[in-house]
Amino acid sequence: MASQRSSRALRLALRQLSGPRVQQRTFVSAVNAASRPAVKQAAVSSFVQQTRGAKTVDFAGDKEKVYERDDWPRDKLLDYFKDDTLALIGYGSQGHGQGLNLRDNGLNVIVGVRKNGASWKEAVQDGWVPGTNLFDVDEAIKKGTIVMNLLSDAAQSETWPHIKPMLTKGKTLYFSHGFSPVFKDQTKVEVPSDIDVILVAPKGSGRTVRTLFREGRGINSSFAVFQDVTGKAEEKAVAMGVAIGSGYLYKTTFEKEVYSDLYGERGCLMGGIHGMFLAQYEVLRERGHSPSEAFNETVEEATQSLYPLIGQNGMDYMYAACSTTARRGAIDWSKRFKETLKPVFEELYESVKTGKETQRTMEYAGRKDYREAFEKEMEEIRNMEIWRAGKAVRSLRPENV
Ligand SMILES: NC(=O)c1ccc[n+]([C@@H]2O[C@H](COP(=O)([O-])OP(=O)(O)OC[C@H]3O[C@@H](n4cnc5c(N)ncnc54)[C@H](OP(=O)(O)O)[C@@H]3O)[C@@H](O)[C@H]2O)c1
């Protein structure tokens, strides 16, 4: 699409988006304001009956209960967890985001990591105090009533024989991914039968969990119950979801969480989109386009202009905001891409469900030279022409000059 057209689309979109921020208004007015009447009429009418605070929302005809932060004001959270010690094990991306949010929410949270490892040092930098709220893994688990296993998925499996005996009756085991218990044949994570096992899976990086919370916003998360021995596991999972900084939560199962997550990241979230970028870029280059033109038409315009608009208002809005020429071709070709790619997505889902993806992940993460092998792959990607061209394009953004 020509840059003139995209900047016209962007101007139009910005005009439509100006005004008070969505989160400051009611759900109904936000929906109405963000939707162009001509294109959104049908979609709006299906959930316009909903008002903020309502618990059942119509997602395109599928009515689903949603759980919001508003249902759990801070006082209620503090009261709910007043007798708990939340022992957060592992301080990677999620540990950092969830841990700091819990701490800022005033909950009794402690961190457990390997003494003097990279995470220990990071935790100290973030203000966790050794002996007060920072301990080694064993000590933290022993002190915790809710044990949040936020080790890397490979480490969850590796450390399980050691950790399992410490998960005694009365404790709750918390995950942010269904990976370990669902693929227990491979991970060997067989949970004790006398404890609640719950999950809250933020739909984004732990860094985003933190930044959205600090902005007064909240990440979307799913929650699930694997095992409920107290009869309170579901309520506890929702409360934990709000406590770690979720804005709204939807219910899932451990299986569905892990299948959709592994599938999504291999597909549209990362693997699929990278494959599309590479294919489009290579054809442009083979047809004589310069790296700068090929990158701009493939990645820069997508990430800087069009994708944010889709995120803000949906695909129909994007089509309505572009030129007739762009719209006609994009709608036509979307069908072709869908038909061509759907079998690949079917194959991918099957590969996830059968545990083939898990097997590959475990083998990869279990390699002694894992870090070197990963760095080698990153080096190859970094050195691809497309990403080198991207670096030059980004350096020309006015804010970077
Ligand atoms: N990252 C995301 O965007 C994301 C999103 C949603 C859900 N999740 C889920 O959240 C969980 C945590 O993910 P993450 O990305 O935050 O993890 P991560 O960054 O990979 O976490 C690594 C943590 O595990 C520790 N660790 C690694 N090997 C260990 C071992 N053998 N013994 C003890 N500690 C070990 C590390 O400690 P050292 O520094 O001492 O090595 C570090 O604290 C996972 O289940 C993941 O699937 C992640």
Ligand as a Chemical Component Dictionary entry (heavy atoms), coordinates in Angstrom:
data_LIG
# 
_chem_comp.id                   LIG 
_chem_comp.type                 NON-POLYMER 
_chem_comp.pdbx_formal_charge   0 
_chem_comp.three_letter_code    LIG 
# 
loop_
_chem_comp_atom.comp_id 
_chem_comp_atom.atom_id 
_chem_comp_atom.alt_atom_id 
_chem_comp_atom.type_symbol 
_chem_comp_atom.charge 
_chem_comp_atom.model_Cartn_x 
_chem_comp_atom.model_Cartn_y 
_chem_comp_atom.model_Cartn_z 
_chem_comp_atom.pdbx_ordinal 
LIG N1  N1  N 0  7.539  -15.157 29.500 1  
LIG C1  C1  C 0  6.270  -14.983 29.172 2  
LIG O1  O1  O 0  5.943  -14.086 28.392 3  
LIG C2  C2  C 0  5.175  -15.860 29.744 4  
LIG C3  C3  C 0  3.851  -15.520 29.505 5  
LIG C4  C4  C 0  2.844  -16.263 30.106 6  
LIG C5  C5  C 0  3.200  -17.365 30.880 7  
LIG N2  N2  N 1  4.510  -17.710 31.055 8  
LIG C6  C6  C 0  4.834  -18.856 31.900 9  
LIG O2  O2  O 0  5.346  -18.367 33.142 10 
LIG C7  C7  C 0  6.312  -19.296 33.664 11 
LIG C8  C8  C 0  7.626  -18.569 33.897 12 
LIG O3  O3  O 0  8.077  -18.108 32.647 13 
LIG P1  P1  P 0  9.195  -16.978 32.502 14 
LIG O4  O4  O 0  9.302  -16.648 31.049 15 
LIG O5  O5  O -1 8.978  -15.896 33.496 16 
LIG O6  O6  O 0  10.413 -17.849 32.935 17 
LIG P2  P2  P 0  11.926 -17.657 32.658 18 
LIG O7  O7  O 0  12.230 -16.215 32.419 19 
LIG O8  O8  O 0  12.362 -18.637 31.668 20 
LIG O9  O9  O 0  12.340 -18.049 34.170 21 
LIG C9  C9  C 0  13.492 -18.438 34.472 22 
LIG C10 C10 C 0  13.543 -18.585 36.001 23 
LIG O10 O10 O 0  13.741 -19.955 36.245 24 
LIG C11 C11 C 0  14.896 -20.074 37.062 25 
LIG N3  N3  N 0  15.550 -21.344 36.771 26 
LIG C12 C12 C 0  15.894 -21.847 35.573 27 
LIG N4  N4  N 0  16.456 -23.070 35.727 28 
LIG C13 C13 C 0  16.444 -23.320 37.059 29 
LIG C14 C14 C 0  16.838 -24.414 37.869 30 
LIG N5  N5  N 0  17.370 -25.504 37.325 31 
LIG N6  N6  N 0  16.674 -24.318 39.208 32 
LIG C15 C15 C 0  16.125 -23.219 39.772 33 
LIG N7  N7  N 0  15.725 -22.160 39.064 34 
LIG C16 C16 C 0  15.871 -22.219 37.732 35 
LIG C17 C17 C 0  15.764 -18.871 36.708 36 
LIG O11 O11 O 0  16.656 -18.621 37.762 37 
LIG P3  P3  P 0  18.210 -18.236 37.543 38 
LIG O12 O12 O 0  18.250 -16.790 37.155 39 
LIG O13 O13 O 0  18.817 -18.527 38.836 40 
LIG O14 O14 O 0  18.691 -19.105 36.393 41 
LIG C18 C18 C 0  14.693 -17.805 36.555 42 
LIG O15 O15 O 0  14.367 -17.232 37.796 43 
LIG C19 C19 C 0  6.422  -20.421 32.643 44 
LIG O16 O16 O 0  5.549  -21.449 32.999 45 
LIG C20 C20 C 0  5.930  -19.765 31.358 46 
LIG O17 O17 O 0  5.427  -20.666 30.411 47 
LIG C21 C21 C 0  5.503  -16.974 30.525 48 
# 
loop_
_chem_comp_bond.comp_id 
_chem_comp_bond.atom_id_1 
_chem_comp_bond.atom_id_2 
_chem_comp_bond.value_order 
_chem_comp_bond.pdbx_ordinal 
LIG N1  C1  SING 1  
LIG C1  O1  DOUB 2  
LIG C1  C2  SING 3  
LIG C2  C3  SING 4  
LIG C2  C21 DOUB 5  
LIG C3  C4  DOUB 6  
LIG C4  C5  SING 7  
LIG C5  N2  DOUB 8  
LIG N2  C6  SING 9  
LIG N2  C21 SING 10 
LIG C6  O2  SING 11 
LIG C6  C20 SING 12 
LIG O2  C7  SING 13 
LIG C7  C8  SING 14 
LIG C7  C19 SING 15 
LIG C8  O3  SING 16 
LIG O3  P1  SING 17 
LIG P1  O4  DOUB 18 
LIG P1  O5  SING 19 
LIG P1  O6  SING 20 
LIG O6  P2  SING 21 
LIG P2  O7  DOUB 22 
LIG P2  O8  SING 23 
LIG P2  O9  SING 24 
LIG O9  C9  SING 25 
LIG C9  C10 SING 26 
LIG C10 O10 SING 27 
LIG C10 C18 SING 28 
LIG O10 C11 SING 29 
LIG C11 N3  SING 30 
LIG C11 C17 SING 31 
LIG N3  C12 SING 32 
LIG N3  C16 SING 33 
LIG C12 N4  DOUB 34 
LIG N4  C13 SING 35 
LIG C13 C14 SING 36 
LIG C13 C16 DOUB 37 
LIG C14 N5  SING 38 
LIG C14 N6  DOUB 39 
LIG N6  C15 SING 40 
LIG C15 N7  DOUB 41 
LIG N7  C16 SING 42 
LIG C17 O11 SING 43 
LIG C17 C18 SING 44 
LIG O11 P3  SING 45 
LIG P3  O12 DOUB 46 
LIG P3  O13 SING 47 
LIG P3  O14 SING 48 
LIG C18 O15 SING 49 
LIG C19 O16 SING 50 
LIG C19 C20 SING 51 
LIG C20 O17 SING 52 
# 
